[in-house]
């Protein structure tokens, strides 16, 4: 009997769980799997660590299954005694709040799936080990790859999958330091925000989903002082409407691969296919055109207007959100100039509309805004320390803050700080290459690293570190889809 294939998974968060579950459901011969995760968040990752119940998943539970082809898997797990009952408040009840459980509960689900997957693999003769050390160096070797941990231990592998997760918020104003008052990473909010004076003026850098979490956590903790959400654009995530079932008829991978036989698929063609999808559903593009035109609408007015559309009969926004899993197929088929233009001119709008917040979260934000406690502002230019806190400058005004919470996006290169030595070692060894839009070059079909146009046989990546080669990479349906495809590669003879 030959040697078992050795599979190394670097990172033990949600992506690793999707891989383990997919591997456990193959009929491949036994292999050896080693998962490297140094943190205390094994199987949960940074997004789903134990935290306050007010921090919710941003997709309905039916869209959060980690099992490919089984959309009800998470809901069935919830029904077996894990169902969360949201607080019965006026702003939660009208919006089916139970469909958006706390992220800490989803973390429990990830742990459960991981343990079940490991048990199934071991029952079938697989070897599964978890190494609680950080991998700091990796390079190709004659037998595949050699990984070195921070303790200097070497591990051999035939296949390596990077599941590094998303990094911490980017400190673009260089505020971190020994002086108090700056919160460089708001997660877990139950700890990061616990010491803030309830009367303090809080400036939250960012207006995305993380900033929404910070606002809701402050509200749930009884904060009474002013809260400012600040960014260059001042655009909040859109408000998710009541979910509807929709089967894509035109905006499909097959349609775009057919178009690509005639050459690259331009952004104009992508928009036309979306229009075909809308027309097939009896919808007009005017709904989406309106949302793009009103992107910079007063944030409070936009919140109120979109909450009023929760039960809207039109399907345009919902269909746009259904395009996410297909976007990973479309993106590599587009010419680079169109991809660069989309990132430059439309990324914020698409991210807002395609990755909306739960309606119950929006209702709470609106209540804070209408009470005069919350302000959402654009034109952020400068943040600096003063003798008694922080000075914040926008295009229109200056304000003082007692506390600054960093809720910005991750660094443009998409490599978590802790993983930088590992990624640099791969680049130095010519096993990986940096994509100009951020992240690493990977092949769409296999998620293998690409260097000088050639795929690297034993190295793969999953998640945010692939941004640039792929498009929206952190949504759970996308992670599940790509993990299933990587699994097929890992078990090939």
N, C-alpha and C positions, 0 to 999 in steps of 0.2 A: 504494500500500500504506500502511495507517495506521500510526500510532506503536505500538510494542510497549507492552503493559501493563507497568508497573513495580511489582514486588513487593519490599518490604523486609522482611527477617527480622532482628529485633533479638535477637541471641543465637545462638551457633553451637554449641550442645551437642546432646544426643540428640534433643530436640524438632525442632530444625532439620534434623537428618539424616532423621528420619521425613518431614518435609515435602518435602525434596528428592527422596527416593526416590519418594514418592507423585506429585509433580509430574512426575518423569521417566517415569512409567508411564501418563500421560494421553495423549490424542490432541489436546490443546488446541494452538492455534497458538502459535508462539514468543512468549515474553515475556522481560523482563529481570528477573533476580533478583539482589538485593544482600544479602549476609549481613554483619551487623556483629558482630564479636567481637574485643574488645581483648586478651583473655587469651592465654596460651600453651597453652590447652587446647581449641583449635579442634576441633570435631566430637566431642570426648570429654565436655565439660562437667566440672563439679566431681565428680560421683559416679564417673566412669569414667576419671579421670586416671591417669597411670602411677604405680603404687604397689606395695606388697608383695603377694605372691601369697596371703597369708592373708586378704586382704579379698575376699570372694566375692560374686557376685550372689546375691540372696535368692530368686530364682525359678529353677526348673529351666530349662536352656538352651532347651528346646522352647517355653517361654513367653516367651522374650526376643527373638523375631524382631521386627525393625523393619519388616517388610514385611506390609502388611495382606493377610489371606487366605492367607498362606504361613507356617504355623507352623514349618516345617522349615528356614526360610532360614538361621537362625543355626547350626543343627546341620550343614547342608551346608557352610557356611563353615568350621566346625570340622573337618569331615572332610577338607577339602582341605589338610591339613598343619598346621592350627592347633590340633589337639586337645591339651588340657592333661592331663597325667597327675599326679594329686594324689600327695602324699607318702604312701607306703604305711605308714600307722600304724594301730595297733589301733583307735583311735577314729574313723578315717575309713572303713576298708574296709566295715563292715557297712551303711553308709548311702549307697551310690551317690554318693560324693563327686564323681565325675567329671561328674555332672549339674549341678554348681554351680561353674563355672569362675571364676577370679579376675576381679574387675571391670576390672583393667587389660587383660585379654584381650578383654573385651567392648568396651572402648574402642578396641582395635585393629580390631575388627569394625565399630564405628561409623565409624571413619576410612575403612575399605575401602568401606563402603556409600556414604559421602558422595562419595568420589572417583569411584566407578562412576556414581553418580547425576549428578554434574556432567558427566562425560564423555558420558552419554547425552543430557542436555539440550543440550549444545553441539553434538553430532552432529546434532541436530534443529533447529538454528538458534537456540537460546536463547542469551541473553547471561547469564553467571553471573560475579559478582565478589564477592570477599571484601574488606571494609574493616576493617582492624585498628584501629578506633577505637571508643570508647564513645559511644553516643547519649545525650545528656543532655537533649534537649528535642525535643518533637514537638507539632504542632498541625495541625488541619485547615486546608486551603487550597483555593482555587478549583479546583485540579486534582487534589485528593485530600488529600495531607498533605505537610508539610515537616518533615524531620528534621535536627537540628543535632548535630554531634559535639562532643566535648570540645575539638577544635582549631578550632571555629568553622566547619567546612565544612558547607554545606547540601546536602541530597539531597531530591529530589522522589520521591514514590511515589504510586501509585494504590491500593495495598493495603499494609497494615502488619500484621505478625504479631509479637507479643511472645513470645519464647521465652526468658524470663529465667532459668529454672532455679530451684532452691531456694537460699535464702540460707544464710549461715553460722549456727552456733548462737547463740542469743540470750544475751547476757551479762546475765542478770537480777540478778546480785549485784554488778555493776560491778567486776569483778576485774582487767580489762585495764589495763595501765599499764606504766611503764618497769621496774618491779621484776620479777626473774625468777620462774619457778615456775608461772606460769599459761599454759596452752596454750589460746588462744581458739578455735582451729579445728584439730581433730585430723587433717585431711586435707591433703596425703598423709601417712599415718602414718609412712612411711619417713623423712620429714624432720621432721615435727612432734614425734615421740616419740623421736627418735634421741639427744637429749642427756640423757635422764632416767637418773639413777643407778640401776643395777640393784637396789640395796638400798632405794631410796626408797619411802616410803608414798605411794601415788597415790590420790587421790580423783577419781573420774570422775562428773561431774554428768550424770545421765540414766541410764535403764535400757532405752532403746530400741535399735534396730539399730545406731546410731552407737556407743553404749556397748559393744555386743557387739564391734564392729570394734576399738575401742580395747583391750579386754581380750585379744582374740586376737593383736593386734599386739604387745602387751607380752609375752605368752607366747612368741610366735615369736621375739622378740628376746632371750629369755633372762632376762626380768625375774624377780627372786627376791623382791622386797619385797611387802608387803601391797597389795592392790588392793580399793578399795571402790567399788561402783556405788551411787549415791544419787539418789533422786528422791522426789517427794511420795508416789507410789503404790507404788514398788518393784516394778512389774510388768515382767517381761521379755517380749520377743516370744515367742509360742508356738513350738513345734517343728514344722517342716513334716513331714508324713507322706509315705510313699511315694506318688508321684503316681499318679492313676488317671484314665482318660478318663471324662468325664461330659458328656452333652449335656443342656442345660437344657430342660425341657418346660413348666414353669410360670413360673419366675422369668426372664421374658423381657421385652424392651422392649414387644413387642406386647401382652402381658398387662396391663402397667401402663398403657399408653395406652388400652386398652379400659376399664379401671377408672376412668381419669381423666375419661372422658366423663360420668360421673355426679358429678363434682366432684373435689376434691383427694383424694389417696390418703394416708390416715392411716398412722401407724406400725403400728397394730394390723392394718391390711390387709396391709402389707408382711410382717409376721411370719406372717400366715396364708398368704400365697403361698409363703413359704419352707417352711412346714409342708407345703403341698401338694407342693412339689418333693421334700421328704424322703420323703413318703409314696409318691410315684410311684416312688422308687428303693428302696422297701422299708425305709426308715429311720425311726427314731423320734426326736423332738426331744430326748429325754433326754440324748443325748451332748452337744449344745450347751448344754443347761440345766446340766449338770454343769460344763462348762468355764467358763461365766459365774459359777456359784456358787463355783468354786475359783480365781477370778482372783487373790485375795489370799492364796492358799496359800503356805506357805513356799517361796521361790523355788527352793531346791535340790531340795526334794521335788517341786515342779512340773516342773522340768527332768527329773528322773529318771522321773517318771510318764509324761510326754509322750514321752520317748525310748522307753519301753517300749511305747508305742502306735504306733510308727513303721509297723509292718506290720498294724495293726488292720484288721479286716474292715469295721467300721462306716465310713460315708461322710459323716457329718454335718459334720465340720470341713472336709473337702475340698469338699463342696457349698457351704458358706458361703464358702469362698475363691473358688469359681467365680462368685460373685455380683458380684465387683468390677467387671468391665466393664459390668455392667448398672446398677450403683449410680449412675453418672453420669446415666442416664435416669430413675431413680426419684426421686432427690433433688429436682429442681425441681418434681415433681408433689406433693410433700408440703407440708402447711401449715407456716407458719413456726414455729408453737409446737412442732410435733413435731420439726422440724429442730433448733431451739434445745435442746429437751430431750434429743435424741439426742447432740448435741455435749457437753452438760453432764454427762449421766449415763452414757453408754455408749461414748463415742468411744474411750477408752483400751482398753476391752475389745475392741471391734471391731478396732481397729488391731492389737492384740496377736494376735488370732485370725486376722485376714484377711491380715496381713503377717508371717508367721512367718519364723524364721531357718532356714537349712539344718541338717539333723540333725547333720552333722559338726561344725558350729560349736557346737551345743548340747552335744555330747559333750565338746568341749574345755573349754567353760565348766564343765561338771559336774566334770571332772577337777580344774580349778583350785579349785572350791568344796570338793570332798571332800578335797583336800590341805590345806585351811585357808588358802590364799592369797587366795581371792576371797570377798568378802562383798557380798551384795545387800541394801540397806537402804531402807526407806520412811521417810516422815515428815520429809523434808529441810526444814529451816526457814531456816537461815542459813549463809553461808560468808563468812569475812572473813580478811584478812591479819593475821598476827601477826609478832613479831620474827624468828621462825625458821620461817616457813612459813605455814600456814593453819589456822584453827580452823573446824571444821564442826560444826553443831548439828542433831540430829534431835529428834524428839519424846521419844526415850528416852535419848539419850546425846550426849556430845560427844567428838570425836576430833581428832587432829592429823594433818595431811597435809603432806608435803614439796612435793608437786606437785599441782595441780588441773588436770584436763583437761575442757574444756567439750564435752560431748556431748549438750547439751539440744536441744530442738526449735528451729526457726527462730522469729523474732519473730511475735507473733500476727497482725500485719497482712499477713504473707506476701510482703512486698516486699523483695527483697535490698537491702542498704544501698547498694550501688553504683548500683542502678537507681532509688533514691528520687527524685532530681531529674527523671528522665524521667517517672515515674508522676505526680509532682506537677504537672508541666507539662501532662499530659493532663487531669488533674482540673481544673486552673485554666482550661484552654481549653474546659471542658464537653464534652470528647471521651470522658471516662471518669468513672466514679463508684465510690466505695468501697463494698464490701459490708459490712454490719454484722457478719458472721461472719468477716471477713478477706478479703483479695484484692480483686479488681475484679468488678463486675457484668458478666456475660457471658450471652448467650442460649444456652441448651442446644443448640438445633438447629444453630447456626452458629458458636458461640464468638465472635460479634461483641460489642463493648462495648455496654452498655445504659446509657443516661442518661435519667432521668425516664420510664422505660417504653418508650423508643424505641431501636432498634438504630442503631449508628453504622456507616455503610456501609463505610468503608475500614479499620477497626481491629478486630483479632482478638487473642486471647491463648490461649496453650497452656501448661499446666503449673501449678506451684504457685500462681502469682499469680491463678488462677481459683478457688482454694479459697473456699468460701462459696456461690458460685453453683453450683459442682459439689461433689463429695464427695472421695473419694480420687483425687488428680489426678496423682500422681507414678509410679504403677505403669506399667511399660512397655506392657502390653496396653491400658491406658487412653490413654496418649499416642499409640499407633499408631492407635487407633480415632478419636480426636479429630483427629489430623493428617490422616487420610483425609477426614473430613468438612470440615475447613477447606479442603483442597485442592479439593474440589468447588466450594466457594464462590469460591476464588481464580480459577479458570479459567472461571467462568460468563461467557457473552458480555455 
